Amino acid sequence: MLSILIPVYNTFVSELVRNVHAQAISAKIVFEIIVCDDNSLREYKETDPDFKDLEYVRYLSLPQNHGRAGIRNILAHKAQYSTLLFIDADAKITDTTYITNYCPYLSAQSIVYGGVAYEESKQGEKNLRYTYGISRESRSADERNTYPYQQFSFFNLLIPKDVYISILCNEDIGGYGHEDTVFGLEAEKLAIPLLHINNPLLHTGIDSNEEYIDKIRESIHSLHRIVSLQIIEKKHYDSISLLSAYKTLKTIKLVWLCNILFRIFRKNMERRLLQTANLTLLDMYKLGYFCYIKNNTVP
């Protein structure tokens, strides 16, 4: 028995819901689909009703925004079945056996991540989000299983309900980013098995460079809150590449220099990132920005 959970914010999801519904029917499993809108703009809620007539589909519309962590926790509590499948709203199913591929794991007491894929596109030559996805996220199951707890997200995740409820997404983080990072570390601490399989969804929500840089900054503020609130233990810093790099700078007493250089070159780096898809520059920008907010008034 499967609860398919789709959190939505300012995204049209009719095609996704209808596709996953058709596959669940074909798989002959007991299922429900819960679509939860996190207080999207009216144009999305009013023009995307095409799935609400489907059997076994529930639609919830929240009167206020709860954020990425909060909406997932709401969905998990609303689910009636013992296994949850989280699917992000900007995902696209490209494999006709997507739901069937998860069926062998429906009664397992383990977390299963199917992966993420990206369409081949020339936009990658200049699009930062696309290049990052292809280079850092779109990996085979064998590669992801090497470091399983650092290589998953809620984009396409199967998890027992009782396991999810025992951890929950940490709503203290707030904002965008790293709720799955913290969740993974908690799952590792509890020794919950995490398996990666090749059952990817296509990520269609490719931000512009401007939008992605804004999200990068927001995610770094989230990471700063995680550190400030001591949500994760220091021994886990090496599991997060940005914190690991910051830890090295701090050890060799060069955080001050990184902070100064970032202040000098920030605008130039941002201009270059808007024009290119240079991941090395992006990594430098992330580290500089983290050093900046650790040592200055938050901009």
Protein Blocks (a to p, Z undefined) as FASTA:
>chain_A
ZZdddddehiafklmmmmmmmmmmmnopacddddddehiafklmmmmmmlmmpghiacdd
dfbdebjmlmmmmmmmmpmbfbdcdddfkbccfbfklmmmmmmmmmpccdddebjcdddd
fklmmmmklmmmmmmmmccfklmmmmmmlmccfklccddfklmmmnopafklgpaehklm
mmmmmmmmnopacdddddddddfbdcdfklmmmmmmmmmmmmmmmmmnomacfklmmmpm
klmmmmmmmmnopmmmmmmmmmmmmmmmmmmmmmmccfklmmmmmmmmmmmmmmmccZZ
